[in-house]
Amino acid sequence: MFMKNNKKRIPLQRYWTTRYLYTLAVGLLVVAVISAIWIRHQTFESRINIMNFMAQEISNRFVNDEPVRPEEDVRKFLEERGQFSNMESNPYIYIVNTEGVILSSNRPQSPYEQRINPTVLNNEKQVQKLTTDEGGSLYLVKQPIQVGSVLFGWVVVMETEDNLYHVNQEYQQLFIIIAVLALMGWAAIYFLSKRLSRPIKDVAKAARQVQEGNYNIQLPSEAREEEVYELVHSFKEMSQQLQKLEGLRSELLAGVTHELKTPITSVSGLLQAVKDDVVSGEEAKEFLDISLKETTKMKKMVEDLLAFNSFVANAVPMTFETHSVHKLVQETIHQWEMTQDDQRPDISISLPEQELQVRVDSVRFQQIITNLLNNANQAMEATGQISVSVKEEPECVHIDVQDTGTGIPEEEQAFIFERFYRGEGKKYKVGGLGLGLPFSKMIAQAMDGDLELLSSSESGTTFRFTLPKEK
């Protein structure tokens, strides 16, 4: 019973846009709160400074012009100062004597109608916070009216705390700035998310095509982002490899079908002829011998497939022992010669004087050398020469197998170690599944060595089997 996945899938562009937008909104909200607090504080400081400057200016005017003025002129002057104080509100301005008695004011109704507490005036602080009878708060700024050492009175400027902290225009400007930043940020996030999600969408679409068996995909490769470029490039290479493997699989199926169909047809026809007494005596015996050879060939193909698949799945154990390279090479060549017919090629062996020790699986070692000898023999159409030479290096041993055959075409040399690959010339002349060289290379690498094509031309081919020396 399958459980339904109720988790809703979100398109990548919407996911990135919403998450980035949430982050942007939280960031702008934090910036707005901090900016509002800063604006409120700076506005308060600025207005206190204006009040202080206003009190100082009024005091200087009284000292420099006339210490005594008619009350109407003083009130008019104070009203003008209050109106042009560059503040949204009209602060209270008082002229008081040394006893705190109010001599003049810019506003007829104020918190202090007759007198200001002398204790406030005698306080050393120029800016003081006072509490009214109604529970509100006032800020007071005072400047002395003084000529020389003679104190005539005080200029007192007061304003409520609410008016000092009140901000209107600055908050509007801040709101406009935050809104513009949010809009620009959202637009940038939207287009960036769209740009980043487009190639991922293309790759997802291409993946669905590959899933449906269509490997002929088209993906843009002009992405500037390194990770996106690597993703697209890697997926294109993967699809090409899958397409190539699909072709090899089809070729393998066709090759196996062809290679098995031919001997099966031959064996069936030969056995039917013997059964129906179409042939008899020596001829029937010859037919049976041919049938045995064909079945042996089919058995070899099936064994190659099983061995290759087992080795790919790491299901074949390796038994490593220390052996002499000289002995392994000589025994392998001798056993191979015993299985050949009378027209076997001439084989020359070149071994170093000093015995070389390697740690290998002797059976797998013989498989590689035998396969190289078989390939060399098949490459020579008539008689030829095979040379096997062992060369010593400081860290490894090279075993070169060289023939005098027609060589491997240059355009096929890059594919000879691919699974199920068979060259055009060999495909129709020699039976097989194209697993010999790939299998041999896998065995060599499993023994910490390698198998490579050293050179190939019209005069012959040389393969090199490399193994690490026993320390």
C-alpha positions in Angstrom: 0.0 0.0 0.0 1.5 3.3 -1.0 1.3 6.4 1.2 0.3 9.6 -0.5 2.8 12.4 -0.1 0.7 15.4 0.9 3.6 17.7 1.1 3.0 20.4 -1.5 5.8 21.1 -4.0 6.7 24.7 -4.6 8.3 26.0 -7.8 11.9 27.0 -7.3 11.4 30.6 -8.4 8.5 31.1 -6.1 10.4 29.5 -3.2 13.5 31.6 -3.6 11.4 34.8 -4.2 9.2 34.4 -1.1 12.1 33.4 1.1 14.3 36.2 0.0 11.3 38.6 0.2 10.7 37.5 3.8 14.3 38.1 4.6 14.3 41.5 2.9 11.1 42.5 4.7 12.5 41.5 8.1 15.8 43.4 7.3 14.0 46.5 6.2 11.7 46.4 9.2 14.7 46.3 11.5 16.3 49.1 9.6 13.0 51.1 9.8 12.7 50.6 13.5 16.3 51.6 14.2 16.1 54.6 11.8 12.8 55.7 13.5 14.5 55.6 16.9 17.5 57.4 15.6 15.4 60.1 13.9 13.3 60.6 17.0 16.5 61.0 19.1 18.2 63.3 16.6 15.0 65.4 16.3 14.9 65.8 20.1 18.6 66.8 20.3 18.2 69.2 17.4 15.2 70.9 19.0 16.8 71.2 22.4 19.8 72.8 20.6 17.4 75.2 18.8 15.8 76.1 22.1 19.2 76.8 23.6 20.3 78.9 20.6 17.0 80.8 20.8 17.4 81.6 24.5 21.0 82.7 23.9 19.9 84.9 21.0 17.2 86.6 23.0 19.5 87.1 25.9 22.1 88.7 23.7 19.5 91.0 22.1 18.4 92.2 25.6 22.0 92.8 26.7 23.2 94.5 23.5 20.1 96.6 22.7 18.2 97.8 25.8 17.9 96.1 29.1 14.4 97.5 29.5 11.6 97.6 26.9 7.9 98.3 27.0 6.0 95.0 27.7 4.1 95.1 24.4 7.4 95.3 22.4 8.9 92.5 24.4 5.9 90.2 23.9 5.9 91.0 20.2 9.6 90.2 19.9 9.2 86.9 21.8 6.2 85.9 19.6 8.4 86.6 16.5 11.2 84.5 17.9 8.9 81.6 18.7 7.3 81.6 15.2 10.7 81.6 13.4 12.4 79.0 15.6 12.3 76.4 12.8 10.3 74.1 15.0 6.9 72.5 14.2 5.5 73.8 17.5 5.7 77.2 19.2 7.7 76.8 22.4 7.0 78.9 25.6 9.4 81.8 25.9 9.6 83.7 29.2 11.6 86.7 30.5 11.9 86.4 34.2 13.8 88.3 36.8 16.2 86.9 39.4 13.3 86.0 41.7 11.6 84.0 39.0 8.7 86.4 38.4 7.6 86.3 34.8 8.0 89.7 33.2 6.9 88.8 29.7 5.9 85.8 27.6 5.2 85.0 23.9 2.0 83.2 24.7 -0.7 84.5 27.0 -1.6 81.1 28.4 1.2 78.9 29.6 2.0 76.4 32.4 3.5 79.3 34.4 1.4 82.4 34.6 3.1 84.4 37.4 6.3 82.8 38.6 8.9 80.1 37.9 10.5 78.3 40.8 13.8 80.0 41.6 15.3 76.6 42.4 14.9 75.7 38.8 16.6 78.9 37.7 19.5 78.4 40.2 20.1 74.9 39.0 23.4 74.6 37.2 21.9 72.5 34.4 20.9 74.5 31.4 18.5 71.8 30.2 16.1 70.4 32.8 13.2 68.0 32.6 10.2 69.1 34.7 6.9 67.5 35.6 3.7 69.5 35.4 0.7 69.3 37.7 -1.2 67.3 35.1 1.5 64.6 35.1 3.1 65.7 31.8 6.7 66.5 31.1 8.4 69.7 30.1 11.9 70.4 29.0 13.3 73.8 30.1 16.3 75.6 28.6 17.5 78.8 30.3 20.1 81.5 29.5 21.1 84.4 31.9 20.5 88.1 31.0 23.7 89.4 32.4 26.0 92.4 31.9 29.4 91.9 33.4 28.8 90.4 36.8 25.3 91.9 37.2 22.4 89.4 36.6 19.2 91.0 35.5 17.1 87.9 34.9 16.7 84.8 32.7 15.5 83.9 29.3 13.5 80.6 29.8 12.4 78.5 26.8 10.1 75.5 27.5 8.4 72.8 25.4 6.4 69.7 26.2 8.1 66.3 25.7 5.5 65.2 23.2 6.2 68.2 21.0 10.0 67.7 21.2 9.7 64.1 20.1 6.9 64.6 17.6 8.1 63.7 14.1 5.9 63.7 11.0 7.7 64.7 7.8 10.8 62.6 8.6 8.7 59.5 9.2 7.0 60.0 5.8 10.3 60.3 4.1 11.6 57.2 5.9 8.5 55.3 4.8 8.9 56.3 1.2 12.6 55.3 1.3 11.8 51.9 2.9 9.0 51.3 0.3 11.3 52.1 -2.6 14.0 49.9 -1.2 11.5 47.1 -0.7 10.2 47.4 -4.3 13.7 47.5 -5.8 14.8 44.6 -3.6 11.7 42.5 -4.6 12.4 43.3 -8.3 16.1 42.3 -8.0 15.2 39.1 -6.1 12.5 38.2 -8.7 14.8 38.6 -11.7 17.8 37.0 -10.0 15.6 34.0 -8.9 14.2 33.8 -12.4 17.7 33.8 -13.9 19.0 31.1 -11.5 15.9 28.9 -11.7 15.7 28.9 -15.5 18.7 26.6 -16.2 17.6 24.3 -13.3 14.1 24.1 -14.9 15.8 23.3 -18.3 17.8 20.5 -16.6 14.7 19.1 -14.9 12.9 19.1 -18.3 15.9 17.4 -19.9 16.0 14.8 -17.1 12.3 13.9 -17.9 13.3 13.6 -21.6 16.1 11.2 -20.6 13.7 9.3 -18.4 11.5 8.8 -21.4 14.4 7.5 -23.4 15.1 10.7 -25.4 18.8 11.5 -25.1 18.9 14.1 -27.8 18.6 17.1 -25.5 19.4 20.8 -25.9 20.6 22.8 -23.0 22.0 26.4 -23.0 25.6 26.6 -22.0 26.2 30.4 -21.7 25.6 30.6 -17.9 28.1 32.7 -16.2 27.5 31.2 -12.7 30.2 28.5 -12.2 27.9 26.1 -10.3 25.1 26.4 -12.9 27.5 26.0 -15.7 29.0 22.9 -14.1 25.5 21.5 -13.5 24.4 22.0 -17.1 27.7 20.8 -18.6 27.8 17.7 -16.4 24.2 16.8 -17.3 24.9 17.2 -21.0 28.0 14.9 -20.6 25.9 12.4 -18.6 23.2 12.3 -21.3 25.8 11.8 -24.0 27.3 9.0 -22.0 23.9 7.4 -21.5 23.2 7.8 -25.2 26.5 6.1 -25.9 25.8 3.3 -23.4 22.4 2.8 -24.9 24.0 2.5 -28.3 26.5 0.0 -26.9 23.6 -1.9 -25.3 21.8 -2.1 -28.6 25.0 -3.1 -30.3 25.7 -5.7 -27.6 22.2 -7.2 -28.0 22.6 -7.3 -31.8 26.1 -8.7 -31.5 25.1 -11.4 -29.0 22.1 -12.3 -31.1 24.2 -12.6 -34.2 27.1 -14.4 -32.5 24.8 -16.9 -30.9 22.4 -17.3 -33.7 25.1 -18.3 -36.2 26.6 -21.2 -34.3 23.2 -22.4 -33.1 22.0 -22.5 -36.6 25.1 -24.3 -37.7 24.9 -26.8 -34.9 21.2 -27.4 -35.4 21.7 -28.0 -39.1 24.7 -30.3 -38.6 23.0 -32.4 -35.9 19.8 -32.6 -38.0 21.9 -33.9 -40.9 23.4 -36.6 -38.7 20.0 -37.5 -37.2 18.4 -37.9 -40.7 21.3 -40.0 -41.9 22.1 -37.4 -44.5 25.8 -38.0 -43.7 27.4 -41.1 -42.2 30.8 -42.5 -41.3 33.7 -40.2 -41.2 31.6 -37.3 -42.5 29.1 -37.6 -39.6 32.0 -37.7 -37.2 33.4 -34.5 -38.8 29.9 -32.9 -38.4 29.9 -33.8 -34.8 33.4 -32.3 -34.3 32.3 -29.1 -35.9 29.2 -29.0 -33.7 31.4 -29.5 -30.6 33.6 -26.6 -31.7 30.6 -24.3 -32.2 29.2 -25.2 -28.8 32.6 -24.5 -27.3 32.6 -21.1 -28.9 29.1 -20.4 -27.5 30.2 -21.6 -24.1 33.2 -19.2 -24.2 30.9 -16.3 -25.1 28.6 -17.0 -22.2 31.5 -17.4 -19.8 32.9 -14.1 -21.0 29.6 -12.4 -20.2 29.3 -14.0 -16.8 32.9 -13.3 -15.9 32.7 -9.7 -17.0 29.4 -9.0 -15.1 30.8 -10.7 -12.0 34.0 -8.7 -12.1 32.0 -5.4 -12.6 29.9 -6.3 -9.5 33.1 -7.0 -7.5 31.9 -10.6 -7.1 35.2 -12.2 -8.2 37.7 -12.7 -5.4 41.4 -12.0 -6.1 44.1 -14.2 -4.6 47.3 -12.2 -4.4 50.6 -14.1 -4.1 54.2 -13.2 -4.8 55.4 -14.7 -8.1 58.4 -14.4 -10.5 57.5 -12.4 -13.6 59.9 -14.6 -15.6 58.1 -17.8 -14.6 54.6 -16.4 -15.1 55.4 -15.1 -18.6 57.1 -18.3 -19.8 54.4 -20.6 -18.4 51.6 -18.5 -19.9 53.2 -18.4 -23.4 53.9 -22.1 -23.3 50.3 -22.9 -22.4 49.0 -20.6 -25.1 51.3 -22.2 -27.7 49.9 -25.7 -26.8 46.4 -24.5 -27.6 47.3 -23.2 -31.0 47.3 -25.1 -34.3 50.3 -25.8 -36.4 50.3 -22.4 -38.0 50.9 -20.5 -34.8 53.1 -17.4 -35.1 56.7 -17.2 -33.9 57.1 -15.8 -30.4 60.2 -14.2 -29.0 60.7 -13.5 -25.3 63.0 -10.9 -23.9 63.5 -11.1 -20.1 65.9 -9.1 -17.8 68.8 -11.0 -16.2 67.6 -10.3 -12.7 64.5 -12.1 -11.4 61.6 -9.7 -10.8 58.9 -10.4 -8.2 55.4 -9.1 -8.3 52.3 -9.7 -6.1 49.5 -10.7 -8.4 46.7 -13.3 -8.9 48.5 -15.7 -11.2 45.2 -16.9 -12.9 44.2 -13.3 -13.7 47.7 -12.5 -14.9 47.5 -15.4 -17.4 44.1 -14.2 -18.5 45.5 -10.8 -19.5 48.6 -12.2 -21.3 46.5 -14.8 -23.1 44.0 -12.3 -24.3 46.8 -10.0 -25.6 48.4 -13.0 -27.4 45.0 -13.9 -29.0 44.5 -10.4 -30.2 48.0 -10.3 -31.6 47.4 -13.6 -33.4 44.1 -12.3 -34.8 45.7 -9.1 -36.1 48.1 -11.0 -38.3 46.3 -12.3 -41.5 49.1 -14.7 -42.3 52.3 -15.6 -40.5 53.9 -13.0 -38.3 56.0 -12.3 -35.3 54.9 -11.7 -31.7 57.4 -10.2 -29.3 57.0 -10.3 -25.5 59.4 -8.2 -23.5 59.7 -7.6 -19.8 61.2 -4.2 -18.7 62.1 -3.1 -15.3 61.5 0.4 -13.8 62.3 1.7 -10.3 58.7 1.2 -9.1 57.1 -1.1 -11.6 57.4 -3.8 -14.3 56.3 -3.4 -17.9 55.3 -6.3 -20.0 55.0 -5.3 -23.7 53.2 -7.5 -26.2 54.1 -6.5 -29.8 52.8 -8.0 -33.1 53.5 -7.4 -36.8 49.8 -7.1 -37.8 48.0 -4.5 -39.7 47.4 -2.3 -36.7 44.4 -0.5 -35.3 42.9 2.4 -37.2 43.7 5.7 -35.6 40.0 6.6 -35.3 39.3 3.4 -33.4 42.2 3.6 -30.9 40.3 5.7 -28.4 37.5 3.2 -28.1 39.3 -0.2 -27.8 38.9 -0.3 -24.0 35.2 0.5 -24.2 32.8 -2.3 -23.3 31.3 -4.2 -26.2 33.2 -2.1 -28.7 34.6 -4.0 -31.7 36.4 -2.3 -34.6 34.9 -2.4 -38.1 37.7 -4.6 -39.4 37.5 -7.1 -36.5 33.7 -7.1 -36.3 33.2 -9.2 -39.4 36.4 -11.3 -39.3 36.5 -12.4 -35.7 33.7 -13.5 -33.5 33.3 -12.1 -29.9 31.5 -9.6 -27.7 34.2 -6.9 -27.4 34.9 -7.6 -23.8 38.4 -8.9 -23.9 40.4 -5.7 -23.6 38.0 -4.0 -21.2 38.0 -7.1 -19.0 41.8 -7.3 -19.1 42.1 -3.6 -18.2 39.8 -4.1 -15.2 41.8 -7.0 -14.0 45.1 -5.1 -14.3 43.7 -2.1 -12.4 42.4 -4.5 -9.7 46.0 -5.7 -9.2 47.1 -2.0 -8.9 48.4 -2.0 -12.4 47.2 -0.9 -15.8 46.8 -2.0 -19.4 47.3 0.5 -22.2 47.8 0.8 -25.9 51.4 1.9 -26.3 51.5 2.3 -30.1 49.8 1.1 -33.2 50.5 1.5 -36.9 50.4 -0.4 -40.2 53.5 -2.2 -39.2 52.1 -3.5 -35.9 50.7 -2.9 -32.5 52.2 -2.8 -29.0 50.2 -3.2 -25.7 51.8 -2.6 -22.3 50.8 -4.4 -19.2 52.1 -2.6 -16.1 52.4 -4.0 -12.5 53.9 -2.6 -9.3 57.1 -4.3 -8.1 57.0 -6.3 -4.9 58.8 -4.4 -2.3 
